[in-house]
């Protein structure tokens, strides 16, 4: 498993590495939190989770993140600007988004 998840600050940095691009791609705020504590899996191995939480903006940058390296529950709080989000989406590919295309593709696949 490595150390991913044991240190909340490092966990947030590693999550941002790929979730940042997803926030940009989808023009969304992205919020994620990590488990905390020791969890025994089905094979009997103990997996250690350090907690951590982060919130990314539509540009993939941190809006809020865990600041402690201690293994404990974390929470982030931030004010989000829905008007700004709507303005960004109005000037992005979302204005041309056609959800029905996905519905049709899924219906054909199933």
C-alpha positions as CSV (number, residue, x, y, z in Angstrom):
1,X,0.0,0.0,0.0
2,X,2.9,2.4,0.6
3,X,2.4,5.6,2.6
4,X,-0.6,6.9,0.6
5,X,-3.2,7.9,3.1
6,X,-1.0,7.8,6.3
7,X,0.0,11.5,6.2
8,X,-3.0,13.8,5.6
9,X,-0.9,16.6,3.9
10,X,0.9,14.2,1.5
11,X,-2.5,12.4,0.9
12,X,-4.0,15.7,-0.2
13,X,-1.1,16.5,-2.5
14,X,-1.3,13.1,-4.2
15,X,-5.1,13.3,-4.6
16,X,-4.8,16.8,-6.1
17,X,-2.4,15.4,-8.7
18,X,-5.2,13.6,-10.5
19,X,-8.4,15.1,-9.1
20,X,-7.3,18.6,-10.0
21,X,-7.5,17.7,-13.7
22,X,-11.0,16.2,-13.1
23,X,-12.2,19.4,-11.5
24,X,-11.0,21.3,-14.6
25,X,-12.5,18.8,-17.0
26,X,-15.9,18.8,-15.4
27,X,-15.9,22.5,-14.3
28,X,-16.9,21.5,-10.8
29,X,-15.8,22.0,-7.2
30,X,-14.3,18.7,-6.0
31,X,-14.4,17.6,-2.4
32,X,-12.9,14.4,-1.0
33,X,-12.0,13.0,2.4
34,X,-9.8,10.1,3.4
35,X,-10.7,7.3,5.9
36,X,-9.0,7.5,9.3
37,X,-7.7,4.8,11.6
38,X,-6.7,1.2,11.1
39,X,-8.9,-1.1,9.0
40,X,-8.4,-4.8,8.7
41,X,-9.1,-6.1,5.2
42,X,-10.6,-9.5,4.3
43,X,-7.1,-11.1,4.1
44,X,-6.4,-9.9,7.7
45,X,-3.9,-7.2,6.8
46,X,-4.2,-3.9,8.6
47,X,-4.4,-0.9,6.3
48,X,-3.6,2.5,8.0
49,X,-5.5,5.6,7.0
50,X,-4.5,9.0,8.2
51,X,-7.5,11.1,7.5
52,X,-7.4,14.2,5.4
53,X,-9.8,16.3,3.4
54,X,-9.5,18.7,0.5
55,X,-11.6,20.9,-1.7
56,X,-10.5,21.9,-5.2
57,X,-11.8,24.7,-7.3
58,X,-12.8,24.6,-10.9
59,X,-9.2,25.4,-11.8
60,X,-7.9,22.4,-9.9
61,X,-6.2,24.5,-7.2
62,X,-6.8,24.0,-3.5
63,X,-9.6,26.0,-2.0
64,X,-9.2,24.2,1.4
65,X,-7.2,21.3,2.6
66,X,-6.0,19.5,5.7
67,X,-3.1,21.3,7.3
68,X,-2.2,18.8,10.0
69,X,0.1,15.8,9.4
70,X,-1.5,14.0,12.4
71,X,-3.6,10.8,11.9
72,X,-7.0,12.0,13.0
73,X,-10.3,13.1,11.4
74,X,-10.1,16.3,9.4
75,X,-12.7,18.7,8.1
76,X,-12.4,21.6,5.7
77,X,-14.8,24.5,5.4
78,X,-15.1,27.0,2.6
79,X,-17.5,29.4,1.0
80,X,-18.3,28.5,-2.6
81,X,-19.4,31.0,-5.2
82,X,-22.3,29.5,-7.2
83,X,-22.7,32.6,-9.3
84,X,-19.0,32.3,-10.4
85,X,-19.5,28.6,-11.2
86,X,-22.6,29.4,-13.3
87,X,-20.6,32.1,-15.2
88,X,-17.7,29.7,-15.8
89,X,-20.0,27.0,-17.1
90,X,-21.8,29.4,-19.4
91,X,-18.5,30.2,-21.1
92,X,-17.3,26.6,-21.3
93,X,-18.1,23.5,-23.2
94,X,-21.0,22.9,-20.8
95,X,-23.2,25.3,-22.8
96,X,-23.0,22.7,-25.6
97,X,-23.3,19.7,-23.4
98,X,-25.9,17.2,-24.6
99,X,-26.7,14.7,-21.9
100,X,-29.0,12.7,-24.2
101,X,-26.0,11.6,-26.2
102,X,-24.7,9.7,-23.1
103,X,-28.2,8.2,-22.4
104,X,-28.4,7.0,-26.0
105,X,-24.9,5.5,-25.9
106,X,-25.6,3.7,-22.6
107,X,-28.9,2.3,-23.8
108,X,-27.2,0.8,-26.9
109,X,-24.4,-0.6,-24.7
110,X,-26.8,-2.4,-22.4
